[in-house]
């Protein structure tokens, strides 16, 4: 019996793509992205591809070259919602419907 990487049984009627899906286009259409080889998401306006659909905030910042990650505040923009903060060790499910993009800003010296 086939299992997906998180141990769940796969949805046999779920579309599986052997390509990279663009999360922004799925967010605009309100659809959940399918399982795929990669997930393209914008971080500060630049596109990056993740093969893991469950990156941490730290992994997102490192992928964008924003190091050390402790010096940045990361926010995720969900379609139809205000951006919300993502902690460094918090996991973001890129397959959740509505994940649109990330914005990272340098932390102020007084933030901690």
LOKOL-906221 format. One record per atom (N, C-alpha, C): x negated, y negated, z negated; chain; residue in one letter. Coordinates in Angstrom, 1 decimal, always signed. Example, Ala and Ser with C-alpha at 12.3 -4.5 7.8 and 13.67 -1.06 7.14 Angstrom:
REM residues 2
{node {-13.2,+5.7,-7.8},"A","a"}
{node {-12.3,+4.5,-7.8},"A","a"}
{node {-13.2,+3.3,-7.8},"A","a"}
{node {-12.8,+2.2,-7.1},"A","s"}
{node {-13.7,+1.1,-7.1},"A","s"}
{node {-12.9,+0.0,-7.9},"A","s"}
REM end
This chain:
REM residues 112
{node {-0.8,+1.2,+0.0},"A","x"}
{node {+0.0,+0.0,+0.0},"A","x"}
{node {-0.9,-1.2,+0.0},"A","x"}
{node {-0.6,-2.2,+0.9},"A","x"}
{node {-1.4,-3.4,+1.0},"A","x"}
{node {-1.1,-4.3,-0.1},"A","x"}
{node {-2.2,-5.0,-0.6},"A","x"}
{node {-2.0,-6.0,-1.7},"A","x"}
{node {-2.7,-7.3,-1.2},"A","x"}
{node {-2.1,-8.4,-1.6},"A","x"}
{node {-2.8,-9.7,-1.4},"A","x"}
{node {-3.8,-9.9,-2.5},"A","x"}
{node {-4.7,-10.9,-2.3},"A","x"}
{node {-5.8,-11.1,-3.2},"A","x"}
{node {-5.5,-11.3,-4.6},"A","x"}
{node {-4.3,-11.8,-4.9},"A","x"}
{node {-3.9,-12.1,-6.3},"A","x"}
{node {-3.2,-10.9,-6.9},"A","x"}
{node {-3.2,-9.8,-6.2},"A","x"}
{node {-2.6,-8.6,-6.8},"A","x"}
{node {-1.2,-8.3,-6.5},"A","x"}
{node {-0.5,-9.3,-5.9},"A","x"}
{node {+0.9,-9.2,-5.6},"A","x"}
{node {+1.1,-8.3,-4.4},"A","x"}
{node {+2.3,-7.8,-4.3},"A","x"}
{node {+2.6,-7.1,-3.0},"A","x"}
{node {+2.9,-8.2,-2.0},"A","x"}
{node {+2.4,-7.9,-0.7},"A","x"}
{node {+2.6,-9.0,+0.3},"A","x"}
{node {+4.1,-9.0,+0.7},"A","x"}
{node {+4.5,-10.2,+1.2},"A","x"}
{node {+5.8,-10.3,+1.8},"A","x"}
{node {+5.7,-9.8,+3.2},"A","x"}
{node {+6.2,-8.6,+3.5},"A","x"}
{node {+6.0,-8.0,+4.8},"A","x"}
{node {+6.6,-8.8,+6.0},"A","x"}
{node {+7.6,-9.7,+5.7},"A","x"}
{node {+8.1,-10.5,+6.7},"A","x"}
{node {+7.5,-11.9,+6.8},"A","x"}
{node {+6.4,-12.1,+5.9},"A","x"}
{node {+5.7,-13.4,+5.9},"A","x"}
{node {+4.7,-13.4,+7.1},"A","x"}
{node {+4.7,-14.5,+7.8},"A","x"}
{node {+3.8,-14.8,+8.9},"A","x"}
{node {+2.4,-14.8,+8.4},"A","x"}
{node {+1.5,-14.1,+9.0},"A","x"}
{node {+0.0,-14.2,+8.6},"A","x"}
{node {-0.7,-14.7,+9.9},"A","x"}
{node {-1.4,-15.8,+9.7},"A","x"}
{node {-2.1,-16.3,+10.9},"A","x"}
{node {-3.6,-16.1,+10.7},"A","x"}
{node {-4.2,-15.8,+11.9},"A","x"}
{node {-5.7,-15.6,+11.9},"A","x"}
{node {-6.3,-16.9,+12.4},"A","x"}
{node {-5.8,-18.0,+11.9},"A","x"}
{node {-6.3,-19.3,+12.3},"A","x"}
{node {-6.3,-20.2,+11.1},"A","x"}
{node {-6.7,-21.5,+11.3},"A","x"}
{node {-6.7,-22.4,+10.2},"A","x"}
{node {-5.4,-23.3,+10.3},"A","x"}
{node {-4.6,-23.4,+9.2},"A","x"}
{node {-3.4,-24.2,+9.2},"A","x"}
{node {-3.7,-25.5,+8.6},"A","x"}
{node {-3.0,-26.5,+9.2},"A","x"}
{node {-3.1,-27.9,+8.7},"A","x"}
{node {-2.0,-28.2,+7.7},"A","x"}
{node {-2.4,-28.4,+6.5},"A","x"}
{node {-1.5,-28.6,+5.4},"A","x"}
{node {-0.6,-29.8,+5.5},"A","x"}
{node {-1.1,-30.9,+6.1},"A","x"}
{node {-0.4,-32.1,+6.3},"A","x"}
{node {+0.8,-31.9,+7.2},"A","x"}
{node {+0.7,-31.1,+8.2},"A","x"}
{node {+1.8,-30.9,+9.1},"A","x"}
{node {+2.9,-30.0,+8.5},"A","x"}
{node {+2.5,-29.0,+7.6},"A","x"}
{node {+3.4,-28.2,+6.9},"A","x"}
{node {+4.1,-29.0,+5.9},"A","x"}
{node {+3.4,-29.9,+5.2},"A","x"}
{node {+4.0,-30.8,+4.2},"A","x"}
{node {+5.1,-31.7,+4.8},"A","x"}
{node {+4.8,-32.2,+6.0},"A","x"}
{node {+5.8,-33.1,+6.6},"A","x"}
{node {+7.1,-32.3,+7.0},"A","x"}
{node {+6.9,-31.1,+7.4},"A","x"}
{node {+8.1,-30.3,+7.8},"A","x"}
{node {+8.8,-29.6,+6.6},"A","x"}
{node {+8.1,-29.7,+5.4},"A","x"}
{node {+8.8,-29.2,+4.2},"A","x"}
{node {+8.6,-27.6,+4.1},"A","x"}
{node {+7.8,-27.1,+5.0},"A","x"}
{node {+7.6,-25.6,+5.0},"A","x"}
{node {+6.4,-25.2,+4.1},"A","x"}
{node {+6.5,-23.9,+3.6},"A","x"}
{node {+5.4,-23.3,+2.9},"A","x"}
{node {+4.4,-22.8,+4.0},"A","x"}
{node {+3.1,-23.2,+3.8},"A","x"}
{node {+2.1,-22.7,+4.8},"A","x"}
{node {+2.0,-21.2,+4.7},"A","x"}
{node {+1.8,-20.5,+5.8},"A","x"}
{node {+1.7,-19.0,+5.8},"A","x"}
{node {+0.3,-18.6,+5.3},"A","x"}
{node {+0.2,-17.3,+5.0},"A","x"}
{node {-1.2,-16.8,+4.7},"A","x"}
{node {-2.0,-17.0,+5.9},"A","x"}
{node {-3.2,-17.4,+5.7},"A","x"}
{node {-4.0,-17.7,+6.9},"A","x"}
{node {-5.5,-17.6,+6.6},"A","x"}
{node {-6.3,-17.7,+7.6},"A","x"}
{node {-7.8,-17.6,+7.5},"A","x"}
{node {-8.3,-18.8,+6.8},"A","x"}
{node {-7.7,-19.9,+6.9},"A","x"}
{node {-8.2,-21.2,+6.3},"A","x"}
{node {-7.1,-22.2,+6.2},"A","x"}
{node {-7.3,-23.2,+5.3},"A","x"}
{node {-6.3,-24.3,+5.1},"A","x"}
{node {-7.1,-25.6,+5.2},"A","x"}
{node {-6.6,-26.4,+6.2},"A","x"}
{node {-7.2,-27.7,+6.4},"A","x"}
{node {-6.5,-28.8,+5.6},"A","x"}
{node {-7.2,-29.5,+4.8},"A","x"}
{node {-6.6,-30.6,+4.0},"A","x"}
{node {-7.5,-31.8,+4.0},"A","x"}
{node {-7.0,-32.9,+3.9},"A","x"}
{node {-7.8,-34.2,+3.9},"A","x"}
{node {-8.1,-34.5,+2.5},"A","x"}
{node {-9.4,-34.9,+2.3},"A","x"}
{node {-9.9,-35.4,+1.0},"A","x"}
{node {-10.5,-36.8,+1.4},"A","x"}
{node {-9.9,-37.9,+0.8},"A","x"}
{node {-10.3,-39.2,+1.1},"A","x"}
{node {-10.3,-39.5,+2.7},"A","x"}
{node {-9.3,-38.9,+3.3},"A","x"}
{node {-9.2,-39.2,+4.8},"A","x"}
{node {-10.0,-38.2,+5.7},"A","x"}
{node {-10.9,-37.5,+5.1},"A","x"}
{node {-11.7,-36.6,+6.0},"A","x"}
{node {-11.1,-35.1,+5.8},"A","x"}
{node {-11.1,-34.4,+7.0},"A","x"}
{node {-10.6,-33.0,+6.9},"A","x"}
{node {-11.6,-32.0,+6.4},"A","x"}
{node {-11.2,-31.1,+5.5},"A","x"}
{node {-12.0,-30.0,+5.0},"A","x"}
{node {-11.2,-28.7,+5.1},"A","x"}
{node {-11.9,-27.6,+5.3},"A","x"}
{node {-11.2,-26.3,+5.3},"A","x"}
{node {-11.6,-25.5,+4.1},"A","x"}
{node {-10.6,-24.9,+3.5},"A","x"}
{node {-10.8,-24.0,+2.4},"A","x"}
{node {-10.3,-22.6,+2.8},"A","x"}
{node {-11.1,-21.6,+2.5},"A","x"}
{node {-10.7,-20.2,+2.8},"A","x"}
{node {-9.9,-19.7,+1.6},"A","x"}
{node {-10.2,-20.2,+0.4},"A","x"}
{node {-9.5,-19.8,-0.8},"A","x"}
{node {-8.3,-20.8,-1.0},"A","x"}
{node {-7.0,-20.2,-1.0},"A","x"}
{node {-5.9,-21.1,-1.1},"A","x"}
{node {-5.7,-21.6,-2.6},"A","x"}
{node {-6.6,-21.2,-3.5},"A","x"}
{node {-6.4,-21.6,-4.9},"A","x"}
{node {-7.7,-22.3,-5.5},"A","x"}
{node {-8.1,-23.4,-4.8},"A","x"}
{node {-9.4,-24.0,-5.4},"A","x"}
{node {-9.1,-24.8,-6.6},"A","x"}
{node {-10.1,-25.0,-7.4},"A","x"}
{node {-10.0,-25.8,-8.6},"A","x"}
{node {-10.3,-27.3,-8.2},"A","x"}
{node {-10.0,-28.2,-9.0},"A","x"}
{node {-10.3,-29.6,-8.8},"A","x"}
{node {-11.8,-29.8,-8.5},"A","x"}
{node {-12.6,-29.1,-9.3},"A","x"}
{node {-14.1,-29.2,-9.2},"A","x"}
{node {-14.5,-28.7,-7.8},"A","x"}
{node {-13.9,-27.6,-7.3},"A","x"}
{node {-14.3,-27.1,-6.0},"A","x"}
{node {-13.9,-28.0,-4.8},"A","x"}
{node {-12.7,-28.7,-5.0},"A","x"}
{node {-12.3,-29.7,-4.0},"A","x"}
{node {-13.3,-30.9,-4.0},"A","x"}
{node {-13.7,-31.4,-5.1},"A","x"}
{node {-14.7,-32.5,-5.1},"A","x"}
{node {-16.0,-32.0,-4.5},"A","x"}
{node {-16.5,-30.9,-4.9},"A","x"}
{node {-17.8,-30.4,-4.4},"A","x"}
{node {-17.7,-30.2,-2.9},"A","x"}
{node {-16.6,-29.6,-2.4},"A","x"}
{node {-16.4,-29.5,-0.9},"A","x"}
{node {-16.6,-30.8,-0.2},"A","x"}
{node {-16.1,-31.9,-0.8},"A","x"}
{node {-16.1,-33.2,-0.2},"A","x"}
{node {-17.4,-33.9,-0.4},"A","x"}
{node {-18.4,-33.2,-1.1},"A","x"}
{node {-19.7,-33.8,-1.4},"A","x"}
{node {-19.7,-34.9,-2.5},"A","x"}
{node {-18.6,-34.8,-3.3},"A","x"}
{node {-18.5,-35.8,-4.4},"A","x"}
{node {-19.0,-35.2,-5.7},"A","x"}
{node {-20.3,-35.4,-5.9},"A","x"}
{node {-21.0,-34.7,-7.0},"A","x"}
{node {-21.8,-35.8,-7.8},"A","x"}
{node {-21.9,-35.6,-9.1},"A","x"}
{node {-21.3,-34.5,-9.9},"A","x"}
{node {-19.8,-34.7,-10.0},"A","x"}
{node {-19.0,-33.7,-10.0},"A","x"}
{node {-17.5,-33.8,-10.0},"A","x"}
{node {-17.0,-34.6,-11.2},"A","x"}
{node {-17.8,-34.5,-12.3},"A","x"}
{node {-17.4,-35.2,-13.6},"A","x"}
{node {-17.3,-36.7,-13.4},"A","x"}
{node {-17.9,-37.2,-12.3},"A","x"}
{node {-17.9,-38.7,-12.1},"A","x"}
{node {-16.7,-39.1,-11.3},"A","x"}
{node {-15.8,-38.2,-10.9},"A","x"}
{node {-14.7,-38.6,-10.1},"A","x"}
{node {-13.3,-38.2,-10.7},"A","x"}
{node {-12.3,-38.9,-10.3},"A","x"}
{node {-10.9,-38.6,-10.7},"A","x"}
{node {-10.3,-38.1,-9.4},"A","x"}
{node {-9.6,-36.9,-9.4},"A","x"}
{node {-9.0,-36.3,-8.3},"A","x"}
{node {-7.5,-36.4,-8.4},"A","x"}
{node {-6.8,-36.8,-7.4},"A","x"}
{node {-5.4,-36.7,-7.3},"A","x"}
{node {-4.9,-36.0,-6.1},"A","x"}
{node {-3.8,-35.2,-6.2},"A","x"}
{node {-3.2,-34.5,-5.1},"A","x"}
{node {-1.9,-35.2,-4.7},"A","x"}
{node {-1.7,-35.4,-3.4},"A","x"}
{node {-0.5,-36.0,-2.9},"A","x"}
{node {+0.4,-34.9,-2.4},"A","x"}
{node {+1.6,-34.8,-3.0},"A","x"}
{node {+2.6,-33.9,-2.6},"A","x"}
{node {+3.7,-34.6,-1.8},"A","x"}
{node {+4.2,-34.1,-0.7},"A","x"}
{node {+5.2,-34.7,+0.1},"A","x"}
{node {+6.4,-35.1,-0.7},"A","x"}
{node {+6.8,-36.4,-0.6},"A","x"}
{node {+7.9,-36.9,-1.3},"A","x"}
{node {+7.7,-37.2,-2.8},"A","x"}
{node {+6.5,-37.1,-3.3},"A","x"}
{node {+6.1,-37.3,-4.7},"A","x"}
{node {+5.0,-38.3,-4.8},"A","x"}
{node {+4.9,-38.9,-6.0},"A","x"}
{node {+3.7,-39.7,-6.3},"A","x"}
{node {+2.5,-38.8,-6.5},"A","x"}
{node {+1.3,-39.3,-6.2},"A","x"}
{node {+0.1,-38.5,-6.4},"A","x"}
{node {+0.0,-38.2,-7.9},"A","x"}
{node {-0.5,-37.0,-8.3},"A","x"}
{node {-0.8,-36.7,-9.7},"A","x"}
{node {-2.2,-36.2,-9.9},"A","x"}
{node {-2.7,-36.4,-11.0},"A","x"}
{node {-4.1,-36.1,-11.4},"A","x"}
{node {-4.3,-34.6,-11.4},"A","x"}
{node {-5.5,-34.1,-10.9},"A","x"}
{node {-5.9,-32.7,-11.0},"A","x"}
{node {-7.2,-32.7,-11.8},"A","x"}
{node {-7.1,-31.9,-12.9},"A","x"}
{node {-8.3,-31.7,-13.8},"A","x"}
{node {-9.3,-30.9,-13.1},"A","x"}
{node {-10.6,-31.0,-13.5},"A","x"}
{node {-11.7,-30.2,-12.8},"A","x"}
{node {-11.4,-28.7,-12.8},"A","x"}
{node {-10.9,-28.2,-13.9},"A","x"}
{node {-10.7,-26.7,-14.0},"A","x"}
{node {-9.3,-26.3,-13.7},"A","x"}
{node {-8.5,-27.2,-13.2},"A","x"}
{node {-7.1,-26.9,-12.8},"A","x"}
{node {-7.1,-26.4,-11.4},"A","x"}
{node {-6.3,-25.3,-11.2},"A","x"}
{node {-6.2,-24.7,-9.9},"A","x"}
{node {-5.1,-25.4,-9.1},"A","x"}
{node {-5.3,-25.6,-7.8},"A","x"}
{node {-4.3,-26.2,-6.9},"A","x"}
{node {-3.9,-25.1,-5.9},"A","x"}
{node {-2.6,-24.8,-5.8},"A","x"}
{node {-2.1,-23.9,-4.9},"A","x"}
{node {-1.9,-24.5,-3.5},"A","x"}
{node {-2.8,-24.4,-2.6},"A","x"}
{node {-2.7,-25.0,-1.3},"A","x"}
{node {-1.5,-24.5,-0.5},"A","x"}
{node {-1.0,-23.3,-0.9},"A","x"}
{node {+0.2,-22.7,-0.2},"A","x"}
{node {+1.5,-23.2,-0.8},"A","x"}
{node {+1.4,-24.0,-1.8},"A","x"}
{node {+2.7,-24.5,-2.4},"A","x"}
{node {+3.3,-25.5,-1.3},"A","x"}
{node {+4.6,-25.4,-1.1},"A","x"}
{node {+5.1,-26.4,-0.1},"A","x"}
{node {+4.9,-27.8,-0.6},"A","x"}
{node {+4.5,-28.7,+0.4},"A","x"}
{node {+4.4,-30.1,+0.1},"A","x"}
{node {+2.9,-30.6,-0.2},"A","x"}
{node {+1.9,-29.7,-0.4},"A","x"}
{node {+0.6,-30.2,-0.6},"A","x"}
{node {+0.1,-30.9,+0.7},"A","x"}
{node {-0.2,-32.2,+0.5},"A","x"}
{node {-0.4,-33.0,+1.7},"A","x"}
{node {-1.9,-33.4,+1.8},"A","x"}
{node {-2.5,-34.0,+0.8},"A","x"}
{node {-3.9,-34.4,+0.8},"A","x"}
{node {-4.4,-34.7,-0.6},"A","x"}
{node {-5.7,-35.0,-0.7},"A","x"}
{node {-6.3,-35.4,-1.9},"A","x"}
{node {-7.0,-36.7,-1.8},"A","x"}
{node {-7.0,-37.4,-3.0},"A","x"}
{node {-7.7,-38.7,-3.1},"A","x"}
{node {-8.6,-38.6,-4.3},"A","x"}
{node {-9.9,-38.9,-4.1},"A","x"}
{node {-10.9,-38.9,-5.2},"A","x"}
{node {-11.4,-40.3,-5.3},"A","x"}
{node {-11.5,-40.8,-6.6},"A","x"}
{node {-12.1,-42.1,-6.9},"A","x"}
{node {-13.1,-42.0,-7.9},"A","x"}
{node {-14.2,-42.8,-7.8},"A","x"}
{node {-15.2,-42.8,-8.9},"A","x"}
{node {-14.6,-43.2,-10.2},"A","x"}
{node {-15.0,-42.5,-11.3},"A","x"}
{node {-14.5,-42.8,-12.6},"A","x"}
{node {-15.1,-44.1,-13.1},"A","x"}
{node {-14.3,-44.9,-13.8},"A","x"}
{node {-14.8,-46.1,-14.4},"A","x"}
{node {-15.7,-45.7,-15.5},"A","x"}
{node {-16.7,-46.5,-15.9},"A","x"}
{node {-17.7,-46.1,-16.9},"A","x"}
{node {-16.9,-45.9,-18.3},"A","x"}
{node {-15.8,-46.5,-18.4},"A","x"}
{node {-15.0,-46.4,-19.7},"A","x"}
{node {-14.1,-45.2,-19.7},"A","x"}
{node {-13.9,-44.5,-18.6},"A","x"}
{node {-13.1,-43.3,-18.6},"A","x"}
{node {-14.0,-42.1,-19.1},"A","x"}
{node {-13.3,-41.1,-19.6},"A","x"}
{node {-14.1,-40.1,-20.1},"A","x"}
{node {-13.6,-38.8,-20.0},"A","x"}
REM end
